[in-house]
Amino acid sequence: MHRVMKLLFIRHAQSTGNVEKRMQGHGEFALSEIGKQQTEKLARSLLAEGWFPSHVYSSPLKRAAETTQILLDYFLAAPLPAAVSDLIDGAATPVDLPENESCTIPVSYAEELKEFQNGIFQGLTWAEAVERYPALCQKLEASPDWIPIPNAETLEDARERASQFIQRLMSQHQNGDHIWIVTHSWILQHLVAELLGCDRSWRLRAQNTALFEFWIDRSRWHRTDQNRFNTDLWQVRRFNDCHHLQT
C-alpha cells in the first residue's frame, strides 16, 4: 500500500476508579497495578509489531497520561532496530523511523480527549449517586433518553470537541505520520463516529487498552469524487482489539 497516515486510538489502562466502579469523569485516578501490567503488555505488543509513533496525543487526565508515559518509556528505552517492518497481510513494508536512538516522540496533551465531564456525579459510584440524588437517578434509570446532569457537559458539547480534535489531526498531519491517540471510553465513541463521518454516535464497549486503528490517505481526504467510496484509501485495520492482553 502507498504511504498513509496511521491513527491508533488507545483507551487508557485500568484505573483505580475502574476497579472501584466510579463514574470518573474529569476526576484524577491513577492506574491500578493491573492497569500498569496491561500497559506493559500493550507496549511489548506494539514494539514487536514495529508500531512506532511519530506523534502522540493524550488526554491530560492521570489515568490516560500514565498510560501514555509507560508506553513512551518502554519505546524510548528499547533499542531501535536498524530496519523495522510493519506487517501488512504477510508482506513487509518499511516504516519511517527516527535515525537514531536518542530521538524523542512529541506528545501533546489535548483537552478534547478528556472523558465525559459528568458534573455532580464525578467520582461517585452509582450507589453513592442514588443515595445523594435519588430523584435524578430514578429518572435516568426510567428513560433511555438523554437527561441532563447538573454541571455536566451535553452530548453536543462532547461531539463538538471530538469534531475539533479530528479536524486538528487532519489539518496538522500528513501521509507518513503515525499517530497514537490515548483517550477514554466515552469520548472515544464520539471520536470514532466523527472520523468515520457518522451523523450519530454509536455505543462502543471498549476494554481497557483496546486499540482502534485507521489508515487514511490524507492527500485524498477532502476529495468529493467517487474516491470517497474507494476503500483502498480508508481502512479500518483494528477495532476494539485487545489481543495483547492474552499474552
C-alpha positions in Angstrom: 0.0 0.0 0.0 1.1 3.6 -0.6 2.1 5.9 2.2 -0.8 6.7 4.5 -1.5 8.5 7.7 -2.0 5.9 10.5 -4.2 6.6 13.5 -4.1 4.3 16.6 -6.7 5.2 19.2 -5.9 3.7 22.6 -8.2 3.5 25.6 -6.3 4.0 28.8 -5.4 1.1 31.0 -7.4 0.0 34.1 -7.5 2.7 36.8 -8.3 2.6 40.5 -11.6 4.3 39.6 -12.4 1.4 37.2 -11.7 -1.1 39.9 -14.0 0.8 42.4 -16.7 1.2 39.6 -16.6 5.0 40.0 -18.0 7.5 37.4 -14.6 9.1 37.0 -15.4 11.9 34.6 -12.6 14.5 34.9 -11.5 13.1 38.3 -7.9 12.2 38.7 -7.5 8.5 39.2 -4.1 6.7 38.9 -3.6 3.4 37.1 -4.1 0.2 39.2 -1.3 -2.4 39.3 -3.3 -4.4 36.8 -3.5 -1.3 34.6 0.3 -0.9 34.7 0.6 -4.5 33.6 -1.9 -4.0 30.8 0.1 -1.1 29.5 3.3 -3.0 29.6 1.7 -5.8 27.6 0.4 -3.3 25.1 3.9 -1.7 24.8 5.5 -5.1 24.2 3.0 -5.9 21.5 3.3 -2.6 19.7 7.1 -2.8 19.8 7.1 -6.3 18.4 4.9 -5.0 15.5 7.2 -2.1 14.9 4.3 0.3 15.5 6.5 3.4 16.3 4.6 6.7 16.6 5.8 9.9 15.0 3.4 11.9 17.2 1.4 11.2 20.4 -1.8 12.9 21.6 -3.1 12.1 25.1 -5.8 13.2 27.5 -4.2 15.0 30.3 -6.2 13.1 33.0 -3.9 11.0 35.1 -5.1 7.6 34.0 -4.5 8.4 30.4 -1.3 10.4 31.0 0.2 7.5 33.0 -0.8 5.0 30.2 1.0 7.3 27.7 4.1 7.7 29.8 4.5 3.9 30.4 4.1 3.3 26.6 6.6 6.0 25.8 9.1 5.0 28.4 9.0 1.4 27.1 9.5 2.6 23.5 12.3 5.1 24.2 14.2 2.6 26.4 14.1 -0.1 23.8 16.9 -0.1 21.2 15.6 0.8 17.8 16.3 -1.9 15.2 18.1 -0.9 12.0 15.2 -2.0 10.0 11.7 -2.5 11.4 8.9 -3.8 9.2 5.2 -3.1 9.5 3.5 -6.4 8.6 0.7 -5.9 6.2 -1.1 -9.1 5.3 2.1 -11.0 5.5 4.1 -8.6 3.3 6.8 -6.4 4.9 6.7 -2.7 4.2 9.3 -0.3 5.5 8.3 2.0 8.3 9.6 5.6 8.7 11.7 5.6 11.8 13.9 8.2 13.6 17.5 8.0 12.5 19.0 7.4 16.0 18.1 6.0 19.3 18.2 9.4 21.1 15.2 10.7 19.4 12.1 11.9 21.3 8.5 11.4 20.4 6.5 14.6 20.6 3.5 14.4 23.0 0.6 16.8 23.1 -1.9 16.7 26.0 -5.3 17.6 24.4 -8.3 18.8 26.4 -10.6 17.5 23.7 -9.5 13.9 24.6 -10.8 14.1 28.2 -13.5 11.8 29.4 -17.2 13.0 29.8 -17.4 15.9 32.2 -20.1 14.4 34.4 -20.8 17.2 36.8 -22.2 16.2 40.2 -21.6 12.5 39.5 -17.8 12.9 39.3 -16.0 10.3 41.3 -19.2 8.7 42.7 -20.2 5.0 42.4 -23.8 4.5 41.2 -24.9 3.5 44.7 -23.5 6.8 46.1 -25.2 8.7 43.4 -28.5 7.0 44.2 -28.1 7.9 47.8 -27.3 11.6 47.1 -29.6 12.2 44.1 -32.4 9.7 44.3 -34.9 11.6 42.1 -32.4 12.2 39.3 -31.1 8.7 39.4 -34.7 7.3 39.2 -35.3 9.5 36.1 -32.0 8.2 34.5 -33.0 4.6 35.1 -36.5 5.0 33.8 -35.8 6.5 30.4 -33.3 5.8 27.6 -33.4 9.5 26.5 -30.6 11.8 27.4 -31.3 13.6 30.7 -29.1 16.5 31.7 -26.9 16.0 34.8 -26.3 19.2 36.7 -22.9 20.9 35.9 -22.2 18.2 33.3 -21.4 18.8 29.6 -24.0 17.9 27.0 -23.8 15.4 24.2 -23.5 18.2 21.7 -20.5 19.5 23.7 -18.8 16.1 23.5 -19.4 15.6 19.8 -18.2 19.2 19.1 -14.9 18.6 20.9 -14.5 15.3 19.1 -15.0 17.1 15.8 -12.5 19.8 16.8 -9.9 17.2 17.5 -10.4 15.2 14.3 -10.2 18.4 12.3 -6.9 19.3 14.1 -5.4 15.9 13.2 -6.4 16.4 9.5 -5.0 20.0 9.4 -1.7 19.3 11.1 -0.7 15.9 9.8 0.0 14.2 6.5 0.7 10.8 4.9 3.7 9.1 6.6 2.6 10.4 10.1 1.9 7.5 12.6 -0.1 8.8 15.5 -1.2 7.4 18.9 -4.3 9.0 20.5 -4.6 7.9 24.2 -8.1 8.7 25.5 -11.2 7.4 27.3 -14.0 5.0 26.5 -16.9 7.5 26.4 -15.3 10.2 24.3 -13.7 7.5 22.1 -17.2 6.7 20.8 -17.6 10.3 19.5 -14.1 10.5 18.1 -14.6 7.3 16.1 -18.0 8.4 14.9 -16.6 11.8 13.8 -13.7 10.2 12.0 -16.0 7.8 10.1 -18.3 10.7 9.2 -21.3 9.2 11.0 -24.2 11.6 11.8 -24.8 9.8 15.1 -22.5 8.3 17.8 -22.6 4.6 18.4 -22.0 2.6 21.6 -18.6 1.0 21.7 -17.8 -1.1 24.7 -14.0 -0.6 24.6 -12.0 -2.6 27.1 -9.0 -1.0 28.9 -6.1 -0.6 26.4 -8.4 -1.5 23.4 -7.0 -0.5 20.1 -8.8 1.1 17.1 -6.6 1.6 14.1 -7.3 3.5 10.9 -5.2 4.1 7.8 -6.1 7.2 5.8 -4.8 8.6 2.5 -4.6 12.1 3.9 -3.8 13.6 0.5 -7.2 12.5 -0.8 -9.2 13.1 2.4 -11.1 16.1 1.0 -11.8 14.7 -2.4 -15.5 14.9 -3.3 -15.5 12.5 -6.3 -16.2 8.8 -6.2 -12.9 8.1 -4.4 -14.8 8.9 -1.2 -16.1 5.3 -1.7 -12.7 3.8 -2.6 -12.0 1.5 0.3 -8.3 1.3 -0.6 -8.0 4.9 0.6 -9.6 4.5 4.1 -9.1 1.3 6.0 -10.2 0.1 9.4 -7.3 -2.1 10.4 -8.3 -2.9 14.0 -11.4 -2.3 16.0 -11.6 -2.9 19.8 -8.6 -5.1 19.6 -7.3 -6.4 23.0 -5.3 -9.5 21.8 -2.2 -8.2 23.6 -3.9 -8.8 27.0 -4.0 -12.5 26.3 -0.2 -12.8 26.3 
